[in-house]
């Protein structure tokens, strides 16, 4: 969206483009994080989230069709930065337990960005009367919150304790 943002519809389109780019970047990054993880439950969590992220990207494509908008072509610079931070962390010389704890922290940064983005887009869609799009965005928002909670639980129950 290179043009001027004139109204809430334009802003929603901008948000959806941002989220689509973010999901695309996450799909590329998750296999690297999974590979670097040593804890089996964490590896499995990353694999499950990769599959979920692919579905979320497809859901965004469906929303774009519903709203008759183009969501490809923009680059989410915020997610690019978050992923660069994670890639930098992957190069650290850390014990397996500390690496796993750090991977969870990096993944939660991703989740928190997505929660903010999907919450905003869902609100805009509701405000504009796009009920089907709002429903799909809210579904993804709930999945992102759930993933964050699972990562948090994994960190508290196992990973952080081992990293001490």
C-alpha positions in Angstrom: 0.0 0.0 0.0 2.1 2.8 -1.3 -0.7 5.4 -1.5 -2.1 7.6 1.2 -4.2 6.0 4.0 -7.5 7.9 3.7 -9.8 5.9 5.9 -10.2 2.8 8.2 -10.6 0.5 5.2 -7.2 1.6 3.9 -5.7 1.1 7.4 -7.2 -2.4 7.6 -5.7 -3.2 4.2 -2.3 -1.9 5.4 -2.6 -4.1 8.6 -3.5 -7.2 6.6 -0.5 -6.6 4.3 1.8 -6.3 7.3 0.4 -9.5 8.9 0.7 -11.4 5.6 4.3 -10.4 5.3 5.0 -11.3 8.9 3.4 -14.7 8.5 5.5 -15.4 5.4 8.7 -14.4 7.3 7.7 -16.6 10.2 7.2 -19.6 7.9 10.8 -19.2 6.8 12.2 -18.7 10.3 10.5 -21.4 12.3 12.4 -24.4 10.8 15.7 -22.8 11.8 14.4 -22.4 15.4 13.1 -25.9 15.4 16.5 -27.2 14.2 18.3 -25.3 16.9 16.0 -26.5 19.8 17.2 -29.4 21.8 14.1 -30.0 23.9 11.7 -32.4 22.2 8.6 -30.6 23.4 10.0 -27.3 22.1 10.8 -28.9 18.7 7.3 -30.2 18.5 5.8 -26.9 19.5 7.8 -25.2 16.7 6.6 -27.8 14.2 3.0 -27.4 15.3 3.3 -23.6 15.1 4.8 -23.8 11.6 1.7 -25.8 10.4 -0.6 -23.4 12.2 1.2 -20.4 10.6 0.7 -21.8 7.1 -3.0 -22.1 7.8 -3.1 -18.5 9.2 -1.4 -17.3 6.0 -4.1 -19.1 4.0 -6.7 -17.5 6.2 -5.3 -14.0 5.4 -5.5 -14.9 1.7 -9.2 -15.8 2.2 -9.8 -12.5 3.9 -8.1 -10.7 1.0 -10.5 -12.4 -1.3 -13.5 -11.5 0.8 -12.5 -7.9 1.0 -11.2 -7.8 -2.6 -7.8 -6.4 -1.6 -4.2 -7.2 -2.5 -2.1 -8.3 0.5 1.1 -9.4 -1.2 4.1 -7.1 -1.9 4.7 -5.3 1.3 7.5 -6.1 3.7 6.8 -6.1 7.5 9.9 -4.4 8.7 9.0 -5.0 12.4 8.9 -8.8 11.9 12.1 -8.6 9.8 13.8 -6.9 12.8 12.4 -9.4 15.3 13.6 -12.3 13.1 17.0 -10.7 12.7 17.3 -10.6 16.5 16.3 -14.3 16.7 18.8 -15.2 14.0 21.5 -13.3 15.8 20.6 -15.2 19.0 20.8 -18.6 17.1 24.5 -17.8 16.6 25.2 -17.5 20.3 27.5 -20.0 22.1 24.9 -21.3 24.6 24.3 -24.5 26.4 21.3 -26.5 25.0 19.1 -25.5 27.9 20.0 -21.8 27.7 19.5 -21.9 23.9 16.0 -23.4 24.4 15.1 -20.8 27.0 16.3 -18.1 24.6 14.4 -19.6 21.7 11.2 -19.4 23.7 11.9 -15.7 24.4 12.5 -15.0 20.7 9.3 -16.9 19.7 7.2 -15.0 22.3 8.4 -11.7 20.8 7.0 -12.9 17.5 3.7 -14.0 19.2 3.3 -10.7 21.0 3.7 -8.8 17.7 1.2 -11.0 16.1 -1.3 -10.7 19.0 -1.1 -6.9 18.7 -1.5 -7.0 14.9 -4.4 -9.5 14.8 -6.2 -7.7 17.7 -6.0 -4.4 15.8 -7.0 -5.9 12.4 -9.9 -7.8 14.0 -11.2 -4.6 15.7 -11.0 -2.6 12.4 -12.8 -5.4 10.5 -15.6 -5.4 13.2 -15.8 -1.6 13.1 -16.2 -1.7 9.3 -18.9 -4.4 9.4 -16.7 -7.0 7.8 -18.0 -9.8 10.1 -16.6 -12.8 8.3 -13.1 -11.2 8.1 -13.4 -10.2 11.7 -14.3 -13.8 12.7 -11.3 -15.2 10.8 -9.0 -12.6 12.3 -10.3 -13.3 15.8 -9.7 -17.0 15.2 -6.1 -16.4 14.4 -5.8 -14.0 17.3 -7.0 -16.7 19.7 -4.5 -19.2 18.2 -1.7 -16.7 18.7 -2.7 -16.2 22.3 -2.8 -19.9 22.8 0.6 -20.4 21.3 2.1 -17.7 23.5 0.5 -19.4 26.6 1.9 -22.8 25.5 5.4 -21.4 25.1 5.1 -19.7 28.5 4.0 -22.9 30.1 6.9 -24.8 28.5 9.3 -22.2 29.7 8.0 -22.2 33.3 7.6 -26.0 33.6 10.8 -27.2 32.0 13.1 -25.0 30.0 13.9 -22.1 32.3 14.5 -24.4 35.3 17.0 -26.5 33.3 18.7 -23.3 32.1 19.4 -22.2 35.7 
